[in-house]
């Protein structure tokens, strides 16, 4: 399984950005698709997750600002980010985890920088 993330870049505070992550290969099913992020000096943290059935969960600091969604036909997960803050600056990683086996796969990361 390979994950290809895209959509990162420089955005001004208060702006929006959409990240995409396409999965290729033998995607486990059912699964959970998620976005994590890691800022310099910090541990990687879960930002948002979505199950095969569409159930979502968010880290508290992004609730109401970020929306995770998925297109199962395209094996793609999205993260719509709005009202971005400088503290959202991080490398964002996508992840797919099998609900049955627990096996997980990571994308290469995409940098999001929120700065004026």
C-alpha positions in Angstrom: 0.0 0.0 0.0 1.3 3.4 -0.9 -0.1 6.8 0.2 0.5 9.9 -1.7 -0.3 13.2 0.1 -0.6 16.6 -1.6 -2.0 20.1 -1.0 0.5 21.5 1.5 2.0 25.0 1.2 2.2 28.4 2.7 -1.1 30.0 3.8 -1.9 33.2 5.7 -3.5 33.1 9.1 -7.2 32.8 8.8 -6.9 31.1 5.4 -7.9 27.7 4.1 -6.2 24.8 2.6 -7.3 21.3 1.5 -5.1 18.3 1.8 -5.6 15.1 -0.2 -4.2 11.7 0.2 -4.7 8.9 -2.3 -4.0 5.3 -1.4 -2.8 2.8 -4.0 -2.5 -1.0 -3.8 -4.3 -3.5 -1.7 -6.1 -1.2 0.7 -7.3 -3.0 3.8 -11.0 -3.1 4.4 -12.6 -2.1 6.6 -10.2 0.7 7.6 -9.7 4.0 9.3 -8.1 6.8 7.4 -6.6 9.6 9.3 -4.4 12.7 9.3 -1.6 13.3 11.8 0.7 16.2 12.1 4.1 16.8 13.6 5.5 20.3 14.4 9.2 20.8 15.0 10.2 19.5 18.5 6.8 17.9 19.0 5.5 14.4 18.8 3.3 13.3 16.0 -0.4 13.8 17.0 -3.7 12.7 15.6 -5.6 15.5 13.9 -8.7 13.8 12.5 -9.9 10.3 11.6 -12.7 8.8 9.6 -13.9 5.2 9.5 -15.0 3.2 6.4 -18.6 4.0 7.5 -18.0 7.7 7.8 -17.7 8.2 11.5 -15.3 11.0 12.3 -13.3 12.2 15.3 -11.2 15.3 15.7 -8.4 16.6 18.0 -9.9 19.3 20.2 -7.9 22.2 18.8 -9.2 21.7 15.2 -12.9 21.0 16.0 -15.1 23.4 14.0 -12.2 24.4 11.8 -11.1 21.2 10.0 -13.2 18.7 8.2 -12.1 15.2 7.2 -13.9 13.3 4.4 -13.2 10.4 2.2 -14.1 9.0 -1.2 -14.1 5.2 -1.0 -14.3 4.8 -4.7 -11.1 6.7 -5.1 -9.4 5.5 -1.9 -8.8 9.1 -1.1 -9.0 11.0 2.2 -9.2 14.8 2.4 -8.6 17.3 5.1 -10.3 20.7 4.6 -8.6 23.2 6.9 -10.2 26.6 7.6 -9.4 29.5 10.0 -5.8 28.4 10.0 -3.5 29.5 12.8 0.2 29.7 13.1 0.1 26.8 15.6 -1.3 24.6 12.8 2.1 24.8 11.1 3.4 21.2 10.8 4.1 18.4 8.5 0.8 16.6 7.9 0.8 12.8 7.4 -2.0 10.6 6.1 -2.5 7.1 7.5 -4.6 4.1 6.7 -5.1 1.4 9.3 -6.8 -1.9 9.0 -9.6 -2.3 11.6 -9.2 -6.1 11.4 -5.4 -6.6 11.7 -4.2 -3.2 13.0 -1.7 -2.9 10.1 -1.1 0.6 9.1 0.5 2.6 6.3 1.9 6.1 6.2 2.1 8.8 3.5 5.3 10.8 3.0 4.0 14.0 4.7 3.2 17.4 3.3 4.3 20.7 4.9 1.7 23.2 5.9 3.0 26.6 7.0 0.7 29.2 8.4 2.4 32.6 8.4 1.9 36.1 7.2 
